[in-house]
Amino acid sequence: MTEPSDTKAAYDAVAPLYAELFSDVLETLPLERAMLAAFAELVRTQDAGPVADVGCGPGHVTAHLHALGLTAFGVDLSSEMVALARRAHPGLRFDEGSMTDLDLADGVLGGVLASYSVIHMPPGRLPAVFTEFHRVLAPGGHLLLGFFAGDDPLPRPFDHKVTLAYRWSPDSLADLLREAGFAEVGRMVREPHADERQFRHAQLLVRKP
């Protein structure tokens, strides 16, 4: 099973503009930085392996994880995004790959970050993605998931600026993660900033027991 081909084509097409717009976005997002810091501390404490930034885009969050003291590498479906990430961060590793079939052995990661990278996955295929994340994580490993939050119990599609995406109820996603074998550690939901699309933003932090 692979991710939708239109997602790859869409991000290949906008990669330079995306990098220009978002490579410094973390500077304006203190709550997201706080969740990343908590995630990094938990991963360092467990010392169970490196972190994969799945859907890493131009690599800015991978670099931030590295600055937080983690051994981090990026994976992205878009070859153009991977090329940009490698140029921007030549000291870090970036691979082209799919979140549905990661080229990693079982239990080798201490952490997985999926920051707004599952939002384009058709809802019926998301449980398989979470099963794959669970497979590559070591016991005690953590997953941090970022997404657009909605109030409806069912996922709702919307016209994302790049390609079709979905908003999820945090409770519904937490249920799917629980079914995949994860235990919730914490969550964050915030209101949009003035210059953002008017959707709430959410983070779910879970652990593989």
Beta strands, then each sheet from edge to edge (+ up, - down):
strand 1: 51-54
strand 2: 72-76
strand 3: 93-96
strand 4: 109-115
strand 5: 137-149
strand 6: 156-158
strand 7: 165-167
strand 8: 183-190
strand 9: 200-207
sheet 1: 3+ 2+ 1+ 4+ 5+ 9- 8+
sheet 2: 6+ 7-
end
